């Protein structure tokens, strides 16, 4: 059957369903604290017209943070997270990072977070901005040369020391592990495993190292863009064809004929349709059974391949159709044995063309 695509423009999120994360069940929000900003901007955009500008001045007080937050409105576990990525355009300072919020005791509140950032996700800590290899003033995917967040990305536990990492580098004080290790329950905090609930995450720019600014676009979860910061998006829906075709009579009875009869007229066939959204086409696919395979004709022609389209004329909330009528005839070869013969006609019904 043909599929009809309906495109609607509306305010909201671009969403899809991939893996075990229902990416339709999320909420996006923005926030800032201290001398920081989180705002929609049309200065830079990766795909559409807008992105999220995150800015944080150098921290001299408690905190300067600009954030974009994604909350999961359904239960998501650490095992459900296959990958997370986003596009960022770093204009100054340190690239944005991600905090993944964990509900260890399943009470609905965040108990911990796993933090993924450029200088720790793939190698020992080196927070000297001058040695950072990610591109500035151009779009990069997540951590650029260090990759995206997936099972091979390293995360440190927020409550531990943000040092270099004892699990990988034995520097002491740093509680860390690959995402695959956190899922397996073999990272430094054994309370956390693949069944640990994930409430959501924040992509954040802060001012711990230096004044920083990055534009964020096209946030992806498990391969699906869940936020592109556009005021309008295209969403797609598949609408099943709503058609029904009646063919009468249900039994085409030629009555009693003699052997050697040629093109004896039979009952007319009437096609009638009901439905709400499409034209209806009927095509003869096959005829089985002697003598019908060779002797049956519709409209004085061999039946197989004959087709007819009943056009939908919308009246109110439904289609109306004009019925179609075909003539029939049957030829009985000379010498045919006297008995009752039965056969079958196979039709293909589609909308609007076979």
C-alpha positions in Angstrom: 0.0 0.0 0.0 1.1 3.5 -0.7 1.9 5.8 2.3 0.8 9.3 2.4 3.1 11.8 4.2 1.6 14.8 6.0 4.0 17.6 6.9 3.1 20.0 9.7 5.0 23.0 10.9 4.6 23.6 14.7 6.5 24.9 17.7 8.3 22.4 19.7 11.0 19.7 19.5 12.2 17.5 16.6 11.8 14.0 17.9 12.0 10.3 17.1 12.1 6.9 18.8 15.4 5.1 18.8 16.7 2.4 21.0 15.3 2.3 24.5 15.2 6.1 25.0 11.8 7.6 24.1 13.1 10.8 22.6 9.6 12.1 22.3 9.4 12.2 26.1 11.9 14.9 26.9 11.8 18.5 28.0 14.3 21.2 27.1 15.1 24.2 29.4 17.8 26.8 29.7 19.3 28.4 32.8 22.2 30.5 34.0 23.8 31.4 37.4 26.2 34.1 38.4 27.7 36.2 35.5 26.5 33.9 32.8 24.0 33.7 29.9 21.9 31.0 28.2 19.9 32.4 25.3 18.6 31.5 21.9 20.8 33.2 19.3 20.8 33.7 15.5 24.4 34.7 15.4 25.6 31.2 14.7 23.6 28.1 13.6 24.8 24.7 12.5 21.7 23.7 10.4 18.7 26.0 10.8 18.5 29.6 11.9 19.2 29.4 15.7 21.4 27.9 18.3 21.8 28.3 22.1 24.5 30.8 23.2 26.2 29.8 26.5 28.5 32.3 28.2 30.2 32.3 31.5 32.6 34.9 32.9 35.7 33.8 34.8 34.6 32.6 38.2 35.5 35.0 41.0 32.5 34.0 43.3 30.5 30.9 43.8 29.6 30.0 40.2 29.2 31.3 36.7 27.4 28.7 34.5 25.3 28.9 31.3 23.3 25.7 30.7 21.0 23.8 28.4 19.1 21.0 30.1 17.4 17.9 28.7 15.1 16.0 31.2 13.7 12.6 30.5 10.0 12.3 31.3 10.0 8.5 31.2 12.3 6.1 33.0 15.7 5.9 31.3 18.6 3.9 32.6 22.4 4.1 32.0 22.2 1.1 29.8 19.7 3.0 27.5 22.3 5.6 26.7 24.1 4.5 23.6 25.5 7.9 22.6 25.0 11.7 23.2 26.5 14.4 21.1 26.0 18.0 20.1 27.5 20.6 17.8 29.3 23.5 19.4 31.0 26.6 18.1 33.6 27.8 20.6 34.4 31.5 20.3 36.5 31.8 23.5 37.8 29.8 26.4 37.0 26.2 27.3 34.5 24.0 25.4 31.2 23.1 26.9 30.9 19.8 28.8 28.0 17.5 29.8 26.7 16.5 33.3 24.6 13.3 33.3 22.3 13.3 36.3 21.8 9.9 38.1 19.1 8.8 40.5 20.8 6.0 42.3 18.0 5.2 44.8 15.1 5.7 42.3 13.4 8.4 44.4 13.1 10.9 41.5 16.0 13.2 42.7 19.5 13.4 41.4 22.0 11.8 43.8 25.1 12.1 41.5 26.3 13.1 38.1 28.8 11.7 35.6 30.7 14.5 34.0 32.1 14.4 30.5 34.5 17.2 29.5 37.1 17.7 26.8 40.3 17.4 28.9 39.2 14.2 30.7 37.0 12.3 28.3 39.9 10.6 26.5 43.2 11.5 28.3 44.7 12.8 31.6 43.8 16.1 32.9 45.4 19.1 31.1 43.5 22.2 31.8 45.9 24.7 30.1 43.7 26.4 27.5 46.6 26.9 25.2 47.1 23.2 24.7 43.5 22.4 23.8 43.3 21.0 20.3 39.6 21.6 19.5 38.9 24.1 16.7 37.6 27.5 17.7 35.4 29.8 15.5 34.1 26.8 13.6 31.5 24.0 14.3 32.8 20.9 16.0 31.1 17.7 17.0 31.0 17.5 20.8 34.7 17.2 21.8 36.1 17.5 18.3 39.4 15.5 18.3 38.3 13.6 21.5 35.1 12.3 20.0 31.5 12.1 21.3 30.0 10.6 24.4 29.6 6.8 24.0 30.8 3.6 25.7 34.4 4.5 25.1 34.2 8.0 26.7 35.5 8.6 30.2 33.4 10.3 32.9 34.3 11.4 36.4 31.9 11.4 39.4 30.9 14.9 40.4 31.3 14.2 44.1 34.9 13.1 43.7 38.0 15.2 43.1 38.2 16.6 39.5 41.8 15.5 39.4 43.5 13.3 36.8 41.9 9.9 37.6 42.9 7.0 39.7 41.0 4.4 37.7 43.0 5.0 34.6 46.1 7.0 35.7 46.4 6.3 39.4 46.8 9.9 40.5 44.5 9.5 43.5 41.2 11.2 44.5 39.5 11.1 41.1 36.5 8.7 40.8 36.2 7.9 37.1 35.6 5.2 34.5 34.6 4.6 30.9 30.8 4.8 30.3 31.0 1.1 29.5 32.6 0.5 32.9 29.9 2.6 34.7 27.3 0.5 33.0 29.0 -2.8 33.9 29.4 -1.7 37.6 33.2 -1.9 37.4 34.0 1.8 37.7 35.2 3.5 40.9 31.8 3.9 42.5 30.1 0.4 42.7 26.7 1.9 43.6 26.3 2.8 39.9 25.6 0.3 37.1 23.6 -0.1 34.0 20.3 -0.2 35.9 20.9 3.2 37.5 18.3 5.7 36.5 19.3 8.7 34.3 17.0 11.8 35.0 18.6 13.9 32.2 21.6 16.0 31.5 23.0 19.5 31.1 25.3 20.8 28.5 27.2 23.6 30.3 29.8 26.3 29.9 31.3 27.6 33.1 34.1 30.0 34.1 36.3 27.7 36.2 39.3 28.0 33.9 38.8 31.1 31.8 35.9 33.2 30.5 34.2 31.0 28.0 31.5 31.2 25.3 30.1 28.4 23.0 27.1 28.2 20.7 25.2 24.8 21.0 23.2 23.2 18.3 21.7 19.9 17.2 21.7 17.8 20.4 21.6 14.1 19.5 20.6 11.1 21.7 21.1 7.6 20.3 21.5 9.0 16.8 18.4 11.2 16.9 18.4 15.0 16.9 16.2 15.9 19.9 16.8 19.7 20.0 17.8 22.1 17.2 16.7 25.4 18.9 14.4 26.3 16.1 11.1 28.0 16.7 9.5 25.8 14.1 10.2 22.3 13.0 8.9 19.8 10.4 7.3 16.7 11.9 6.2 13.7 9.8 3.4 11.3 10.2 2.5 8.2 8.2 -1.3 7.9 7.5 -2.5 4.5 6.6 -4.8 4.2 3.6 -8.4 4.0 4.6 -10.1 2.1 1.7 -12.6 -0.7 1.3 -13.7 -2.2 -2.1 -16.8 -4.3 -2.6 -17.1 -6.6 -5.6 -20.5 -8.0 -6.5 -21.7 -10.5 -7.0 -19.4 -12.5 -4.8 -20.1 -15.6 -6.9 -20.2 -15.1 -10.6 -22.6 -17.9 -11.7 -22.9 -18.5 -15.5 -25.6 -21.1 -14.9 -25.9 -24.2 -17.2 -24.0 -23.9 -20.5 -23.3 -26.4 -23.3 -19.9 -27.5 -24.5 -18.9 -25.4 -27.6 -20.6 -22.3 -26.3 -18.7 -19.1 -27.4 -18.7 -15.8 -25.4 -21.8 -16.5 -23.5 -22.8 -13.3 -21.5 -22.9 -13.6 -17.7 -23.7 -11.3 -14.8 -22.1 -7.9 -14.7 -19.4 -7.2 -12.1 -19.9 -4.0 -10.0 -17.0 -2.4 -8.1 -17.9 0.0 -5.3 -15.6 1.7 -2.8 -15.7 3.4 0.6 -12.9 5.3 2.3 -11.8 8.7 3.6 -8.5 9.7 1.9 -7.5 8.2 -1.4 -8.5 6.9 -4.9 -9.0 3.1 -5.1 -7.6 1.0 -7.9 -8.5 -2.6 -8.6 -6.5 -4.8 -10.9 -7.1 -8.4 -12.0 -4.0 -10.4 -10.9 -5.1 -13.9 -11.9 -7.8 -16.4 -13.0 -7.6 -20.0 -11.9 -9.6 -23.2 -12.8 -10.8 -24.7 -16.1 -12.5 -23.4 -18.3 -12.2 -20.0 -16.8 -8.4 -19.7 -17.2 -8.8 -19.5 -21.0 -12.5 -18.9 -21.6 -13.4 -16.0 -19.2 -13.5 -12.4 -20.5 -14.2 -9.1 -18.8 -15.4 -6.3 -21.1 -14.7 -8.8 -24.0 -11.0 -8.9 -23.1 -8.7 -11.3 -21.3 -9.2 -10.4 -17.6 -5.6 -10.5 -16.3 -4.0 -7.0 -16.3 -7.4 -5.2 -16.6 -7.7 -2.4 -14.0 -10.0 0.4 -12.9 -9.6 3.4 -10.7 -12.4 4.7 -8.5 -11.7 8.3 -7.7 -12.2 9.9 -4.3 -14.4 12.9 -4.3 -14.3 14.4 -0.8 -17.7 15.2 0.7 -17.5 16.3 4.4 -15.2 13.9 6.2 -15.3 11.0 3.7 -14.8 10.2 0.1 -17.6 9.4 -2.3 -17.0 7.1 -5.3 -18.8 6.4 -8.5 -19.3 2.6 -8.9 -17.8 0.8 -12.0 -19.4 -2.0 -13.9 -17.8 -4.6 -16.1 -19.4 -7.1 -18.5 -18.5 -10.7 -18.4 -18.6 -13.7 -20.8 -17.5 -17.3 -20.9 -16.4 -19.7 -23.7 -16.7 -23.5 -23.1 -14.5 -25.6 -25.4 -16.1 -28.3 -27.5 -15.7 -31.8 -25.9 -15.8 -30.5 -22.3 -17.1 -33.1 -19.9 -20.4 -32.4 -18.2 -19.9 -31.4 -14.6 -19.8 -28.4 -12.2 -16.7 -26.3 -12.7 -15.5 -23.7 -10.2 -12.7 -21.1 -10.5 -11.3 -18.0 -8.7 -10.5 -14.5 -9.8 -7.7 -12.7 -7.8 -7.8 -8.9 -7.5 -5.2 -6.5 -6.2 -6.7 -3.4 -4.5 -4.5 -0.4 -4.0 -4.6 3.4 -3.8 -4.4 5.0 -6.2 -2.4 2.9 -8.7 -1.3 -0.8 -8.7 
